[in-house]
Amino acid sequence: MKGSGLTLVPESIDAETTDPRVAAVLEVLAGSPAGDVAQRAGVDVAVLHRWLHAFVDAGTAAVTNRPAPDVAAQRDRFLTAFAHELRTPLTVAQGWVALLADEDLPAGTERTVARLADALKRLAQRVLDMELLGAASLGRLRTSPRRVALADCLIGLPGLDAHDVLGLGPDTEVHADPALLSLVLRDLLTSARLPPAPRSVRLEALAVPGWVEVRVVRDADPIAPPVLQALFDPFDVNDDATGVTIGLYLARALVVAQGGTLGVDQDEAGAAFWVRVPSAADRAAADPRRDPMMFDDDGETR
C-alpha cells in the first residue's frame, strides 16, 4: 500500500523464495513508486518497466489463452519442426508393418499387425495435422484449389457414403483444394458425432450465391455450449480428459486459406456444422481465365 511502508505480496507467493524480479514487479503493482523499487532492487527503472510489461503480457496471455505473438510463433515453429522430424521414423515403422502384413504370420498375429498398422495410420494423420496447423499459423500453408466434384472430397471419410449427399448432390462442383477440403469435412463429421450421441448424421450441399455450403447435420440433443466454444480453440481437453485435441481450429485455418468460411448452427432439434467454399460455376463465370475447364486444347474459350 503506497505510503504505508508495507509491501503487499499475495499470500500464495512466498516472499522469501520469490524471484527478486517478480518481487519487484509485485511491489510496483501493489502501489510502490517504480523509482524507489528499482533503487532497492539495484536496477535501472527502465529495466523494471520491461519486467512489468512482460509480467502483464504473460498474465494476459494466460487469462485469454492466447500467447504473445512471439511465443506463439516459436511454438508453431517448434511444432512444425517436431512433426517433420517424426516423419522419417514413422515412415520406417509403417514400411516394416507393411512387410509383416505380406508375410505368412503365425496364427493370431494378423489381428495384432492390423491394429498396429491402424495405429500408425492414425499417428501419421496427427503428424500431418500438426504440420498443417504450424504452416497455417506461420503463413506458410500452400493450397492447390481447382474445379473438383464434391464426391472426390469425400472419399475415405469414415461412416459416410459419398453418394448420399442431399440437396445439390455429390456431383456438385466446387473450387477448392480436394485434399484440404477432405480434412475439413473429416473434422466436421467428427464434431457432429460428439455426445450426446446423434440419432443420425447426414450431409447436405446447398447453393449460396457465389458459394457451395456443405452442411454436416446432426439430429440430436444439443451439444453443451462450452463444448461448442472449445471446438474452435486449439489444444483443448478431450471429453474424457485423457488428452488434447485441435478440434475445428485446424479446419477453420484450412478453410480460410482457401477463401471460405466455417461455422456451426444449433437449436433444440440438432446442429449443423457447415463450410462454405467457392462455387466452381460461379468462379468460372466471374473469371474464365481461372478455370482450365473453360478452355480447349488450343486455348480458346469453350
Secondary structure as a PSIPRED ss2 file (coil, helix, strand):
# PSIPRED VFORMAT (PSIPRED V4.0)

   1 M C   1.000  0.000  0.000
   2 K C   1.000  0.000  0.000
   3 G C   1.000  0.000  0.000
   4 S C   1.000  0.000  0.000
   5 G C   1.000  0.000  0.000
   6 L C   1.000  0.000  0.000
   7 T C   1.000  0.000  0.000
   8 L C   1.000  0.000  0.000
   9 V C   1.000  0.000  0.000
  10 P C   1.000  0.000  0.000
  11 E C   1.000  0.000  0.000
  12 S C   1.000  0.000  0.000
  13 I C   1.000  0.000  0.000
  14 D C   1.000  0.000  0.000
  15 A C   1.000  0.000  0.000
  16 E C   1.000  0.000  0.000
  17 T C   1.000  0.000  0.000
  18 T C   1.000  0.000  0.000
  19 D C   1.000  0.000  0.000
  20 P H   0.000  1.000  0.000
  21 R H   0.000  1.000  0.000
  22 V H   0.000  1.000  0.000
  23 A H   0.000  1.000  0.000
  24 A H   0.000  1.000  0.000
  25 V H   0.000  1.000  0.000
  26 L H   0.000  1.000  0.000
  27 E H   0.000  1.000  0.000
  28 V H   0.000  1.000  0.000
  29 L H   0.000  1.000  0.000
  30 A C   1.000  0.000  0.000
  31 G C   1.000  0.000  0.000
  32 S C   1.000  0.000  0.000
  33 P C   1.000  0.000  0.000
  34 A H   0.000  1.000  0.000
  35 G H   0.000  1.000  0.000
  36 D H   0.000  1.000  0.000
  37 V H   0.000  1.000  0.000
  38 A H   0.000  1.000  0.000
  39 Q H   0.000  1.000  0.000
  40 R H   0.000  1.000  0.000
  41 A H   0.000  1.000  0.000
  42 G C   1.000  0.000  0.000
  43 V C   1.000  0.000  0.000
  44 D C   1.000  0.000  0.000
  45 V H   0.000  1.000  0.000
  46 A H   0.000  1.000  0.000
  47 V H   0.000  1.000  0.000
  48 L H   0.000  1.000  0.000
  49 H H   0.000  1.000  0.000
  50 R H   0.000  1.000  0.000
  51 W H   0.000  1.000  0.000
  52 L H   0.000  1.000  0.000
  53 H H   0.000  1.000  0.000
  54 A H   0.000  1.000  0.000
  55 F H   0.000  1.000  0.000
  56 V H   0.000  1.000  0.000
  57 D H   0.000  1.000  0.000
  58 A H   0.000  1.000  0.000
  59 G H   0.000  1.000  0.000
  60 T H   0.000  1.000  0.000
  61 A H   0.000  1.000  0.000
  62 A H   0.000  1.000  0.000
  63 V H   0.000  1.000  0.000
  64 T H   0.000  1.000  0.000
  65 N C   1.000  0.000  0.000
  66 R C   1.000  0.000  0.000
  67 P C   1.000  0.000  0.000
  68 A C   1.000  0.000  0.000
  69 P H   0.000  1.000  0.000
  70 D H   0.000  1.000  0.000
  71 V H   0.000  1.000  0.000
  72 A H   0.000  1.000  0.000
  73 A H   0.000  1.000  0.000
  74 Q H   0.000  1.000  0.000
  75 R H   0.000  1.000  0.000
  76 D H   0.000  1.000  0.000
  77 R H   0.000  1.000  0.000
  78 F H   0.000  1.000  0.000
  79 L H   0.000  1.000  0.000
  80 T H   0.000  1.000  0.000
  81 A H   0.000  1.000  0.000
  82 F H   0.000  1.000  0.000
  83 A H   0.000  1.000  0.000
  84 H H   0.000  1.000  0.000
  85 E H   0.000  1.000  0.000
  86 L H   0.000  1.000  0.000
  87 R H   0.000  1.000  0.000
  88 T H   0.000  1.000  0.000
  89 P H   0.000  1.000  0.000
  90 L H   0.000  1.000  0.000
  91 T H   0.000  1.000  0.000
  92 V H   0.000  1.000  0.000
  93 A H   0.000  1.000  0.000
  94 Q H   0.000  1.000  0.000
  95 G H   0.000  1.000  0.000
  96 W H   0.000  1.000  0.000
  97 V H   0.000  1.000  0.000
  98 A H   0.000  1.000  0.000
  99 L H   0.000  1.000  0.000
 100 L H   0.000  1.000  0.000
 101 A H   0.000  1.000  0.000
 102 D H   0.000  1.000  0.000
 103 E C   1.000  0.000  0.000
 104 D C   1.000  0.000  0.000
 105 L C   1.000  0.000  0.000
 106 P C   1.000  0.000  0.000
 107 A C   1.000  0.000  0.000
 108 G C   1.000  0.000  0.000
 109 T C   1.000  0.000  0.000
 110 E H   0.000  1.000  0.000
 111 R H   0.000  1.000  0.000
 112 T H   0.000  1.000  0.000
 113 V H   0.000  1.000  0.000
 114 A H   0.000  1.000  0.000
 115 R H   0.000  1.000  0.000
 116 L H   0.000  1.000  0.000
 117 A H   0.000  1.000  0.000
 118 D H   0.000  1.000  0.000
 119 A H   0.000  1.000  0.000
 120 L H   0.000  1.000  0.000
 121 K H   0.000  1.000  0.000
 122 R H   0.000  1.000  0.000
 123 L H   0.000  1.000  0.000
 124 A H   0.000  1.000  0.000
 125 Q H   0.000  1.000  0.000
 126 R H   0.000  1.000  0.000
 127 V H   0.000  1.000  0.000
 128 L H   0.000  1.000  0.000
 129 D H   0.000  1.000  0.000
 130 M H   0.000  1.000  0.000
 131 E H   0.000  1.000  0.000
 132 L H   0.000  1.000  0.000
 133 L H   0.000  1.000  0.000
 134 G H   0.000  1.000  0.000
 135 A H   0.000  1.000  0.000
 136 A H   0.000  1.000  0.000
 137 S H   0.000  1.000  0.000
 138 L C   1.000  0.000  0.000
 139 G C   1.000  0.000  0.000
 140 R C   1.000  0.000  0.000
 141 L C   1.000  0.000  0.000
 142 R C   1.000  0.000  0.000
 143 T C   1.000  0.000  0.000
 144 S C   1.000  0.000  0.000
 145 P C   1.000  0.000  0.000
 146 R E   0.000  0.000  1.000
 147 R E   0.000  0.000  1.000
 148 V E   0.000  0.000  1.000
 149 A E   0.000  0.000  1.000
 150 L H   0.000  1.000  0.000
 151 A H   0.000  1.000  0.000
 152 D H   0.000  1.000  0.000
 153 C H   0.000  1.000  0.000
 154 L C   1.000  0.000  0.000
 155 I C   1.000  0.000  0.000
 156 G C   1.000  0.000  0.000
 157 L C   1.000  0.000  0.000
 158 P C   1.000  0.000  0.000
 159 G C   1.000  0.000  0.000
 160 L C   1.000  0.000  0.000
 161 D C   1.000  0.000  0.000
 162 A H   0.000  1.000  0.000
 163 H H   0.000  1.000  0.000
 164 D H   0.000  1.000  0.000
 165 V C   1.000  0.000  0.000
 166 L E   0.000  0.000  1.000
 167 G E   0.000  0.000  1.000
 168 L C   1.000  0.000  0.000
 169 G C   1.000  0.000  0.000
 170 P C   1.000  0.000  0.000
 171 D C   1.000  0.000  0.000
 172 T C   1.000  0.000  0.000
 173 E E   0.000  0.000  1.000
 174 V E   0.000  0.000  1.000
 175 H E   0.000  0.000  1.000
 176 A E   0.000  0.000  1.000
 177 D C   1.000  0.000  0.000
 178 P H   0.000  1.000  0.000
 179 A H   0.000  1.000  0.000
 180 L H   0.000  1.000  0.000
 181 L H   0.000  1.000  0.000
 182 S H   0.000  1.000  0.000
 183 L H   0.000  1.000  0.000
 184 V H   0.000  1.000  0.000
 185 L H   0.000  1.000  0.000
 186 R H   0.000  1.000  0.000
 187 D H   0.000  1.000  0.000
 188 L H   0.000  1.000  0.000
 189 L H   0.000  1.000  0.000
 190 T H   0.000  1.000  0.000
 191 S H   0.000  1.000  0.000
 192 A H   0.000  1.000  0.000
 193 R C   1.000  0.000  0.000
 194 L C   1.000  0.000  0.000
 195 P C   1.000  0.000  0.000
 196 P C   1.000  0.000  0.000
 197 A C   1.000  0.000  0.000
 198 P C   1.000  0.000  0.000
 199 R C   1.000  0.000  0.000
 200 S E   0.000  0.000  1.000
 201 V E   0.000  0.000  1.000
 202 R E   0.000  0.000  1.000
 203 L E   0.000  0.000  1.000
 204 E E   0.000  0.000  1.000
 205 A E   0.000  0.000  1.000
 206 L E   0.000  0.000  1.000
 207 A E   0.000  0.000  1.000
 208 V E   0.000  0.000  1.000
 209 P C   1.000  0.000  0.000
 210 G C   1.000  0.000  0.000
 211 W E   0.000  0.000  1.000
 212 V E   0.000  0.000  1.000
 213 E E   0.000  0.000  1.000
 214 V E   0.000  0.000  1.000
 215 R E   0.000  0.000  1.000
 216 V E   0.000  0.000  1.000
 217 V E   0.000  0.000  1.000
 218 R E   0.000  0.000  1.000
 219 D E   0.000  0.000  1.000
 220 A C   1.000  0.000  0.000
 221 D C   1.000  0.000  0.000
 222 P C   1.000  0.000  0.000
 223 I C   1.000  0.000  0.000
 224 A C   1.000  0.000  0.000
 225 P H   0.000  1.000  0.000
 226 P H   0.000  1.000  0.000
 227 V H   0.000  1.000  0.000
 228 L H   0.000  1.000  0.000
 229 Q H   0.000  1.000  0.000
 230 A H   0.000  1.000  0.000
 231 L H   0.000  1.000  0.000
 232 F C   1.000  0.000  0.000
 233 D C   1.000  0.000  0.000
 234 P C   1.000  0.000  0.000
 235 F C   1.000  0.000  0.000
 236 D E   0.000  0.000  1.000
 237 V E   0.000  0.000  1.000
 238 N C   1.000  0.000  0.000
 239 D C   1.000  0.000  0.000
 240 D C   1.000  0.000  0.000
 241 A C   1.000  0.000  0.000
 242 T C   1.000  0.000  0.000
 243 G C   1.000  0.000  0.000
 244 V E   0.000  0.000  1.000
 245 T E   0.000  0.000  1.000
 246 I C   1.000  0.000  0.000
 247 G C   1.000  0.000  0.000
 248 L C   1.000  0.000  0.000
 249 Y H   0.000  1.000  0.000
 250 L H   0.000  1.000  0.000
 251 A H   0.000  1.000  0.000
 252 R H   0.000  1.000  0.000
 253 A H   0.000  1.000  0.000
 254 L H   0.000  1.000  0.000
 255 V H   0.000  1.000  0.000
 256 V H   0.000  1.000  0.000
 257 A H   0.000  1.000  0.000
 258 Q C   1.000  0.000  0.000
 259 G C   1.000  0.000  0.000
 260 G C   1.000  0.000  0.000
 261 T E   0.000  0.000  1.000
 262 L E   0.000  0.000  1.000
 263 G E   0.000  0.000  1.000
 264 V E   0.000  0.000  1.000
 265 D E   0.000  0.000  1.000
 266 Q E   0.000  0.000  1.000
 267 D E   0.000  0.000  1.000
 268 E C   1.000  0.000  0.000
 269 A C   1.000  0.000  0.000
 270 G E   0.000  0.000  1.000
 271 A E   0.000  0.000  1.000
 272 A E   0.000  0.000  1.000
 273 F E   0.000  0.000  1.000
 274 W E   0.000  0.000  1.000
 275 V E   0.000  0.000  1.000
 276 R E   0.000  0.000  1.000
 277 V E   0.000  0.000  1.000
 278 P E   0.000  0.000  1.000
 279 S E   0.000  0.000  1.000
 280 A H   0.000  1.000  0.000
 281 A H   0.000  1.000  0.000
 282 D H   0.000  1.000  0.000
 283 R H   0.000  1.000  0.000
 284 A H   0.000  1.000  0.000
 285 A H   0.000  1.000  0.000
 286 A H   0.000  1.000  0.000
 287 D C   1.000  0.000  0.000
 288 P H   0.000  1.000  0.000
 289 R H   0.000  1.000  0.000
 290 R H   0.000  1.000  0.000
 291 D C   1.000  0.000  0.000
 292 P H   0.000  1.000  0.000
 293 M H   0.000  1.000  0.000
 294 M H   0.000  1.000  0.000
 295 F E   0.000  0.000  1.000
 296 D C   1.000  0.000  0.000
 297 D C   1.000  0.000  0.000
 298 D C   1.000  0.000  0.000
 299 G C   1.000  0.000  0.000
 300 E C   1.000  0.000  0.000
 301 T E   0.000  0.000  1.000
 302 R C   1.000  0.000  0.000
